[in-house]
Amino acid sequence: MFKRPALYRPQRIEMTENQVLALKGHRLEIACLAGQVWITDGVRGDRVVQCGQQTTLCSKSKICVQAFTNSVVRIGPPAPAAYAA
């Protein structure tokens, strides 16, 4: 059920409906390539990210990503331009 991928470079992850990824909090960019996912870090609130959308998180808390439907996400460090924001 829980999966903790190493995220030193962007990874494409296929998720089944209701699958949960528990990620160690740090700077992450999460892009939804297919489906729809719910993302929370327990601090800054919840986000729903749909196909074609992405979000960048900077959190020291655990980050959870749950697929509402069969989904594909790309998770990795944000692009350098995202650090400037």
C-alpha positions as CSV (number, residue, x, y, z in Angstrom):
1,M,0.0,0.0,0.0
2,F,2.7,2.5,0.9
3,K,5.6,3.1,-1.4
4,R,8.6,5.4,-0.7
5,P,10.5,6.0,-3.9
6,A,13.9,7.6,-3.9
7,L,13.5,11.0,-5.6
8,Y,16.9,12.2,-6.6
9,R,15.7,12.7,-10.2
10,P,12.2,12.8,-11.7
11,Q,10.4,9.4,-11.7
12,R,7.2,8.4,-13.5
13,I,5.0,6.4,-11.1
14,E,1.9,4.5,-12.1
15,M,-0.7,4.4,-9.3
16,T,-3.8,2.3,-9.0
17,E,-7.1,3.7,-7.7
18,N,-6.8,4.5,-3.9
19,Q,-3.0,3.7,-3.9
20,V,-1.1,6.0,-1.5
21,L,2.5,7.2,-1.7
22,A,4.2,8.4,1.5
23,L,7.0,10.7,0.7
24,K,9.6,12.3,2.9
25,G,9.0,16.0,3.0
26,H,11.4,18.3,1.1
27,R,11.2,20.2,-2.2
28,L,9.2,18.2,-4.7
29,E,7.4,18.9,-8.0
30,I,4.4,16.6,-8.6
31,A,2.9,16.5,-12.0
32,C,-0.2,14.5,-12.9
33,L,0.3,12.9,-16.3
34,A,-3.0,10.9,-16.2
35,G,-5.9,10.6,-13.8
36,Q,-6.4,12.6,-10.6
37,V,-4.6,12.7,-7.3
38,W,-5.0,14.2,-3.9
39,I,-1.9,15.6,-2.2
40,T,-1.4,16.7,1.4
41,D,1.5,17.6,3.6
42,G,-0.5,18.1,6.7
43,V,0.6,21.7,7.0
44,R,-0.3,23.8,4.0
45,G,-3.6,22.1,3.2
46,D,-4.8,19.7,0.5
47,R,-4.5,19.9,-3.2
48,V,-6.3,18.0,-6.0
49,V,-4.2,17.7,-9.1
50,Q,-5.7,16.6,-12.4
51,C,-4.2,15.4,-15.6
52,G,-2.0,18.2,-17.1
53,Q,-1.6,20.0,-13.8
54,Q,1.4,20.1,-11.4
55,T,2.3,21.5,-8.0
56,T,5.5,22.3,-6.2
57,L,5.8,21.6,-2.5
58,C,8.4,22.7,0.0
59,S,7.6,20.9,3.3
60,K,9.4,19.3,6.2
61,S,6.4,17.2,6.9
62,K,5.5,13.8,5.3
63,I,3.8,14.3,2.0
64,C,1.0,11.9,1.0
65,V,-0.2,11.4,-2.6
66,Q,-3.4,9.3,-3.1
67,A,-4.8,8.4,-6.5
68,F,-8.6,9.0,-6.9
69,T,-8.5,6.9,-10.1
70,N,-5.8,4.9,-11.9
71,S,-3.2,7.7,-12.4
72,V,0.3,8.4,-13.5
73,V,2.4,11.0,-11.7
74,R,5.9,12.4,-12.2
75,I,7.6,13.2,-9.0
76,G,11.0,14.8,-8.6
77,P,13.0,17.8,-7.5
78,P,11.6,21.1,-8.9
79,A,13.2,22.8,-11.9
80,P,15.7,25.5,-10.9
81,A,13.3,28.3,-11.8
82,A,10.9,27.1,-9.1
83,Y,13.4,27.9,-6.4
84,A,13.3,31.6,-7.3
85,A,9.6,31.9,-6.6
